[in-house]
Amino acid sequence: MEIVKNVYVATSTFPKQELYGLSSQMRRSSVSIPSNIAEGFNRLHNKEYKQFLYIALGSCAELETLIEIAAELKYMNEQKKVALLDKLDHESRMLSKLIKKIA
C-alpha cells in the first residue's frame, strides 16, 4: 500500500499530457500489486493464491520499468526514483519468498 501512495504522490507532478499515459499506467500497476495479493489470499487453493502472487510480481516488474521511463523523461528526480525502486525491490523479494514457501 505504501508503494501505491508513493506512486500517486510522484505522478501528481507529472505533466498534464501524461494524465492518461504514463501516470495512469504507473498508478494502475502499483494498485495491481496489493490488489492481486489480497484477491489471491482469499482463494481456496494455494495454487490459485500462487498465481495471483505471480501476477503481483509481474506488476512489480512493470512498475519498475515505468519508473525508469519516468526518470528518463525527467518526470522524477534521481532521489525519488531510487526510493521507489528500493521499495519495489523489497516488495518483489518478499513476494518471491512467499511464492517459494507456498506448497
C-alpha positions as YAML, in Angstrom:
chain: A
units: angstrom
residues:
- id: 1
  name: MET
  ca: [0.00, 0.00, 0.00]
- id: 2
  name: GLU
  ca: [2.92, 2.30, 0.70]
- id: 3
  name: ILE
  ca: [4.15, 1.89, -2.87]
- id: 4
  name: VAL
  ca: [0.70, 2.88, -4.17]
- id: 5
  name: LYS
  ca: [0.69, 6.05, -2.08]
- id: 6
  name: ASN
  ca: [4.23, 6.92, -3.17]
- id: 7
  name: VAL
  ca: [3.38, 6.40, -6.84]
- id: 8
  name: TYR
  ca: [0.28, 8.57, -6.58]
- id: 9
  name: VAL
  ca: [2.32, 11.36, -4.97]
- id: 10
  name: ALA
  ca: [5.10, 11.02, -7.55]
- id: 11
  name: THR
  ca: [2.76, 11.04, -10.54]
- id: 12
  name: SER
  ca: [0.80, 14.03, -9.27]
- id: 13
  name: THR
  ca: [3.64, 16.26, -10.51]
- id: 14
  name: PHE
  ca: [3.84, 14.68, -13.99]
- id: 15
  name: PRO
  ca: [2.90, 16.85, -16.97]
- id: 16
  name: LYS
  ca: [-0.84, 17.02, -17.70]
- id: 17
  name: GLN
  ca: [-0.38, 15.30, -21.06]
- id: 18
  name: GLU
  ca: [0.68, 12.18, -19.13]
- id: 19
  name: LEU
  ca: [-2.59, 12.02, -17.18]
- id: 20
  name: TYR
  ca: [-3.89, 9.18, -19.37]
- id: 21
  name: GLY
  ca: [-0.47, 7.86, -20.35]
- id: 22
  name: LEU
  ca: [2.48, 7.09, -18.15]
- id: 23
  name: SER
  ca: [0.89, 8.48, -14.99]
- id: 24
  name: SER
  ca: [-2.21, 6.32, -15.38]
- id: 25
  name: GLN
  ca: [-0.19, 3.21, -16.21]
- id: 26
  name: MET
  ca: [2.07, 3.68, -13.17]
- id: 27
  name: ARG
  ca: [-0.93, 4.11, -10.90]
- id: 28
  name: ARG
  ca: [-2.70, 1.05, -12.28]
- id: 29
  name: SER
  ca: [0.35, -1.19, -12.00]
- id: 30
  name: SER
  ca: [1.02, -0.02, -8.43]
- id: 31
  name: VAL
  ca: [-2.59, -0.71, -7.39]
- id: 32
  name: SER
  ca: [-2.39, -4.11, -9.07]
- id: 33
  name: ILE
  ca: [0.28, -5.29, -6.62]
- id: 34
  name: PRO
  ca: [-1.72, -5.23, -3.35]
- id: 35
  name: SER
  ca: [-4.97, -5.99, -5.18]
- id: 36
  name: ASN
  ca: [-3.66, -9.28, -6.57]
- id: 37
  name: ILE
  ca: [-2.10, -10.23, -3.23]
- id: 38
  name: ALA
  ca: [-5.45, -9.65, -1.49]
- id: 39
  name: GLU
  ca: [-7.50, -11.43, -4.14]
- id: 40
  name: GLY
  ca: [-5.19, -14.42, -4.18]
- id: 41
  name: PHE
  ca: [-5.17, -14.64, -0.38]
- id: 42
  name: ASN
  ca: [-8.95, -15.13, -0.40]
- id: 43
  name: ARG
  ca: [-8.82, -18.01, -2.86]
- id: 44
  name: LEU
  ca: [-9.48, -21.51, -1.62]
- id: 45
  name: HIS
  ca: [-6.41, -23.20, -3.04]
- id: 46
  name: ASN
  ca: [-2.71, -22.43, -2.76]
- id: 47
  name: LYS
  ca: [-2.27, -22.95, -6.50]
- id: 48
  name: GLU
  ca: [-4.64, -20.04, -7.18]
- id: 49
  name: TYR
  ca: [-3.00, -17.92, -4.50]
- id: 50
  name: LYS
  ca: [0.39, -18.54, -6.08]
- id: 51
  name: GLN
  ca: [-0.91, -17.48, -9.48]
- id: 52
  name: PHE
  ca: [-2.11, -14.16, -8.09]
- id: 53
  name: LEU
  ca: [1.24, -13.65, -6.37]
- id: 54
  name: TYR
  ca: [2.96, -14.18, -9.73]
- id: 55
  name: ILE
  ca: [0.68, -11.56, -11.25]
- id: 56
  name: ALA
  ca: [1.60, -9.15, -8.43]
- id: 57
  name: LEU
  ca: [5.27, -9.90, -9.09]
- id: 58
  name: GLY
  ca: [4.73, -9.12, -12.76]
- id: 59
  name: SER
  ca: [3.15, -5.81, -11.79]
- id: 60
  name: CYS
  ca: [6.27, -5.04, -9.75]
- id: 61
  name: ALA
  ca: [8.42, -5.59, -12.84]
- id: 62
  name: GLU
  ca: [6.07, -3.46, -14.95]
- id: 63
  name: LEU
  ca: [6.16, -0.63, -12.41]
- id: 64
  name: GLU
  ca: [9.95, -0.82, -12.23]
- id: 65
  name: THR
  ca: [10.13, -0.27, -15.99]
- id: 66
  name: LEU
  ca: [7.66, 2.60, -15.84]
- id: 67
  name: ILE
  ca: [9.65, 4.30, -13.06]
- id: 68
  name: GLU
  ca: [12.78, 4.06, -15.18]
- id: 69
  name: ILE
  ca: [10.92, 5.59, -18.14]
- id: 70
  name: ALA
  ca: [9.57, 8.43, -15.98]
- id: 71
  name: ALA
  ca: [13.08, 9.17, -14.71]
- id: 72
  name: GLU
  ca: [14.50, 9.12, -18.25]
- id: 73
  name: LEU
  ca: [11.85, 11.64, -19.27]
- id: 74
  name: LYS
  ca: [12.84, 13.78, -16.26]
- id: 75
  name: TYR
  ca: [9.39, 13.47, -14.69]
- id: 76
  name: MET
  ca: [11.01, 12.48, -11.40]
- id: 77
  name: ASN
  ca: [14.38, 13.15, -9.85]
- id: 78
  name: GLU
  ca: [17.02, 10.53, -9.09]
- id: 79
  name: GLN
  ca: [16.29, 10.54, -5.37]
- id: 80
  name: LYS
  ca: [12.59, 9.79, -5.85]
- id: 81
  name: LYS
  ca: [13.41, 7.14, -8.46]
- id: 82
  name: VAL
  ca: [15.88, 5.36, -6.17]
- id: 83
  name: ALA
  ca: [13.49, 5.49, -3.22]
- id: 84
  name: LEU
  ca: [10.65, 3.96, -5.24]
- id: 85
  name: LEU
  ca: [12.87, 1.31, -6.80]
- id: 86
  name: ASP
  ca: [14.21, 0.32, -3.37]
- id: 87
  name: LYS
  ca: [10.69, -0.18, -2.03]
- id: 88
  name: LEU
  ca: [9.71, -2.08, -5.14]
- id: 89
  name: ASP
  ca: [12.78, -4.32, -4.89]
- id: 90
  name: HIS
  ca: [11.91, -5.11, -1.27]
- id: 91
  name: GLU
  ca: [8.31, -5.93, -2.23]
- id: 92
  name: SER
  ca: [9.47, -8.16, -5.09]
- id: 93
  name: ARG
  ca: [11.83, -10.08, -2.83]
- id: 94
  name: MET
  ca: [9.08, -10.61, -0.24]
- id: 95
  name: LEU
  ca: [6.70, -11.88, -2.93]
- id: 96
  name: SER
  ca: [9.33, -14.25, -4.32]
- id: 97
  name: LYS
  ca: [9.98, -15.70, -0.88]
- id: 98
  name: LEU
  ca: [6.25, -16.10, -0.22]
- id: 99
  name: ILE
  ca: [5.78, -17.88, -3.55]
- id: 100
  name: LYS
  ca: [8.56, -20.33, -2.68]
- id: 101
  name: LYS
  ca: [7.00, -21.07, 0.74]
- id: 102
  name: ILE
  ca: [3.57, -21.89, -0.62]
- id: 103
  name: ALA
  ca: [3.15, -25.57, -1.39]
...
